[in-house]
Amino acid sequence: MTASASHSPNPLNPLNPSNPLNSQSPPERSDPRPHPVATALDLRGRTALVTGAAGGIGAACALRLAAAGARVRALDRDAPGLDALHERAASLPGAVESVVLDLADLDAAEEAAAGTDILVNNAGTQLVRPIQDFPPDEFRAVLTLLLEAPFRLLRGALPHMYERGWGRVVNISSVHGLRGSAYKSAYVAAKHGLEGLSKVTALEGAPHGVTSNCVSPGYVRTPLVEKQLADQAALHDIPVESVLTGILLADSALKRLIEPGEVAEAVAYLCGPHASFITGTTLTMDGGWTAH
Ligand SMILES: NC(=O)c1ccc[n+]([C@@H]2O[C@H](COP(=O)([O-])OP(=O)(O)OC[C@H]3O[C@@H](n4cnc5c(N)ncnc54)[C@H](O)[C@@H]3O)[C@@H](O)[C@H]2O)c1
């Protein structure tokens, strides 16, 4: 299921272009420090690249950033999904352009990231198997998509960010970047690696006005989670209906899935003026999972 509240009639919905918070222009100022009074997120003039933007969290992020006026390059291998996103974004103040690409092509990925001010590393996949049954090729493919592709996208994006003296990198990690779970060796290894890559990016980017952070959710209501239900049921020998409460939400204090739009708000916050001192860290959205 993809998420987004882009067509909600709620006038305060951040994706609603008639939301007065979105139409408000930021004050003119020569002082680069954020104004102490809250202002709307204004990303006009910024180019954002969101990977895995055809569905789930990536689509919600692309819509949220376009709602703030950014020109969004929506990258995915799913061309029909990008077409649908394009339609949903039609009334937003920013622009959404499709980049159809399989991130397994790492050279093309690096090239596609050139000229971006905001990079949201989001594309992901999951395979749930015990280590002894985990196909080595699949292990490598997960690491390539979740860790090596973000590295190559950073290589492509950082020179432009450094040149402009401003950049925002947001890596969609996971509670599995901070905690392990059985049967998720490749995913947990890759997300832990992504958390490290994000910290190094923060250290190198700081003198150039570039921040880098992770957003690390628990389980989000997206196709990635829906696809896991049958695998988890088989591995734990329980009915599919019991997977959500019995397995996925067992460690979460809040017993519900997160909505993609909630994750997109966290990403938007990290791109905004009040997050300019936040770097090298992780915004955990895990319903209390890591509070244990
Ligand atoms: N859904 C969750 O519960 C959850 C929780 C924590 C973190 N995450 C992370 O959030 C990110 C997005 O997950 P989601 O749930 O929205 O997944 P999703 O499956 O709904 O969307 C992933 C998108 O990535 C694209 N993609 C996959 N492989 C690709 C490739 N090789 N090249 C280009 N595009 C590719 C897919 O086409 C899809 O549009 C992932 O990094 C995931 O690990 C998800």
The ligand as a Tripos MOL2 file, in Angstrom:
@<TRIPOS>MOLECULE
LIG
   44    48     1     0     0
SMALL
NO_CHARGES

@<TRIPOS>ATOM
      1 N1          8.3250   -0.5960    5.4300 N.am      1 LIG1
      2 C1          8.9460   -0.6490    6.5880 C.2       1 LIG1
      3 O1          8.4350   -1.1710    7.5820 O.2       1 LIG1
      4 C2         10.3060   -0.0580    6.7440 C.ar      1 LIG1
      5 C3         10.8170    0.0640    8.0320 C.ar      1 LIG1
      6 C4         12.0710    0.6130    8.2170 C.ar      1 LIG1
      7 C5         12.7970    1.0260    7.1230 C.ar      1 LIG1
      8 N2         12.2920    0.8920    5.8750 N.ar      1 LIG1
      9 C6         13.1140    1.3270    4.7620 C.3       1 LIG1
     10 O2         12.4240    2.3030    4.0280 O.3       1 LIG1
     11 C7         12.8440    2.2450    2.6640 C.3       1 LIG1
     12 C8         11.6260    2.1830    1.7740 C.3       1 LIG1
     13 O3         10.8810    1.0440    2.1150 O.3       1 LIG1
     14 P1          9.3500    0.8550    1.7180 P.3       1 LIG1
     15 O4          8.7360    0.1020    2.8160 O.co2     1 LIG1
     16 O5          8.7580    2.1250    1.2670 O.co2     1 LIG1
     17 O6          9.5320   -0.1590    0.5120 O.3       1 LIG1
     18 P2          8.6800   -0.3820   -0.8180 P.3       1 LIG1
     19 O7          8.9520   -1.7690   -1.2310 O.co2     1 LIG1
     20 O8          7.2860    0.0590   -0.6190 O.co2     1 LIG1
     21 O9          9.3840    0.6280   -1.7950 O.3       1 LIG1
     22 C9         10.7230    0.4530   -2.1830 C.3       1 LIG1
     23 C10        10.9120    1.1120   -3.5220 C.3       1 LIG1
     24 O10        12.2740    0.8750   -3.9200 O.3       1 LIG1
     25 C11        12.2670    0.5270   -5.2970 C.3       1 LIG1
     26 N3         13.4260   -0.2830   -5.6130 N.ar      1 LIG1
     27 C12        13.7110   -1.5180   -5.1200 C.ar      1 LIG1
     28 N4         14.8410   -1.9810   -5.6990 N.ar      1 LIG1
     29 C13        15.2680   -1.0140   -6.5490 C.ar      1 LIG1
     30 C14        16.3680   -0.9060   -7.4330 C.ar      1 LIG1
     31 N5         17.2570   -1.9100   -7.5690 N.pl3     1 LIG1
     32 N6         16.5110    0.2240   -8.1600 N.ar      1 LIG1
     33 C15        15.6070    1.2310   -8.0570 C.ar      1 LIG1
     34 N7         14.5330    1.1670   -7.2500 N.ar      1 LIG1
     35 C16        14.3810    0.0690   -6.4990 C.ar      1 LIG1
     36 C17        10.9900   -0.2570   -5.4810 C.3       1 LIG1
     37 O11        10.5860   -0.3000   -6.8470 O.3       1 LIG1
     38 C18        10.0060    0.5010   -4.6000 C.3       1 LIG1
     39 O12         9.3410    1.5400   -5.3080 O.3       1 LIG1
     40 C19        13.7510    1.0270    2.5440 C.3       1 LIG1
     41 O13        15.1010    1.4270    2.5780 O.3       1 LIG1
     42 C20        13.4130    0.2260    3.7680 C.3       1 LIG1
     43 O14        14.4680   -0.5730    4.1810 O.3       1 LIG1
     44 C21        11.0520    0.3610    5.6570 C.ar      1 LIG1
@<TRIPOS>BOND
     1     1     2 1
     2     2     3 2
     3     2     4 1
     4     4     5 ar
     5     4    44 ar
     6     5     6 ar
     7     6     7 ar
     8     7     8 ar
     9     8     9 1
    10     8    44 ar
    11     9    10 1
    12     9    42 1
    13    10    11 1
    14    11    12 1
    15    11    40 1
    16    12    13 1
    17    13    14 1
    18    14    15 2
    19    14    16 1
    20    14    17 1
    21    17    18 1
    22    18    19 2
    23    18    20 1
    24    18    21 1
    25    21    22 1
    26    22    23 1
    27    23    24 1
    28    23    38 1
    29    24    25 1
    30    25    26 1
    31    25    36 1
    32    26    27 ar
    33    26    35 ar
    34    27    28 ar
    35    28    29 ar
    36    29    30 ar
    37    29    35 ar
    38    30    31 1
    39    30    32 ar
    40    32    33 ar
    41    33    34 ar
    42    34    35 ar
    43    36    37 1
    44    36    38 1
    45    38    39 1
    46    40    41 1
    47    40    42 1
    48    42    43 1
@<TRIPOS>SUBSTRUCTURE
     1 LIG1         1 GROUP 0 **** ****
